Amino acid sequence: MSEPWAQPHLERAHEIAEDLHSVVELLDELIVDHLREAVANEYQGRPELDKRMQSARRAVEKAARLLDQ
């Protein structure tokens, strides 16, 4: 970007993207733990909470990618 006044905003956007990447990692851990519990409890099918967490993870990942551009 050629506008020098935009640089601080770009830097802040990159910082937020890094935070969002951390949230993606936390969601990954939560999803794996949830699925392990479902398997341990002999849950049949895909848990509804897993669907919502996966959707949230994809949305956060997309936001991070957009800010990284």
C-alpha positions, 0 to 999 in steps of 0.5 A: 500500500502506498499511503504512508498514513495506512502503515500503522493500521496495517501493522495493527491488522497484522497483530490482530491476524496473529491473535486470530491464528491463536484462536484457531489453534485453541479451537483446534484443541477444543474440537479434538478434545470434544471429539475424544470425549464423544468417542470415549462416550460412544457417541454415534454420529457427528456431535452438533457442537463439533459442527458449530465449532468447525464453522467458527474455526473456519470463520476465524481462519478466514478473518485471519487470512483476510487481515494477513493480505 
